Amino acid sequence: MALWILLSLGSAVFAALVAIFGKMGVAQVDSTLATTVRAIIMAFVLIGVSLAFGKFSQLNTINNKALYFIVLSGLAGAASWICYFLALKLGPAPAVASLDRLSVVFVLIFSVLFLADKLTVKSGFGAILITLGAILMTLK
């Protein structure tokens, strides 16, 4: 099995744990504060990993265009987390997580619009199934 597949599955497992632990954590706490604490913890972990692997010596390899898109990605990620944790506070974790996974469908749409990726019958059908699954997961 390709490494990227294992890493993607690991990401999915950890994302699922974010929903479970996050739902448990925001029960009695402001969701924005919870998101902030989570971000601080993540920053410390990532700084530690970068230090451990000597990655800070490569900071000069980030050009202005790359930095611009990394900053936009960080802003989008922060907005996503704020929405996600507030949704977890207000709604059921399985429904929130399934709607959040519609990001796969949005990635497909945005990649066709902005990255010139091709929309295939297979990817379109997959997007439809993901959308239907998200809808089914939110119905009572």
Secondary structure, DSSP 4 states (H G I P E B T S, - for coil): --HHHHHHHHHHHHHHHHHHHHHHHHTTS-HHHHHHHHHHHHHHHHHHHHHHTTGGGGGGG--HHHHHHHHHHHHHHHHHHHHHHHHHHHS-HHHHHHHHTTHHHHHHHHHHHHS-PPPPHHHHHHHHHHHHHHHHHH--
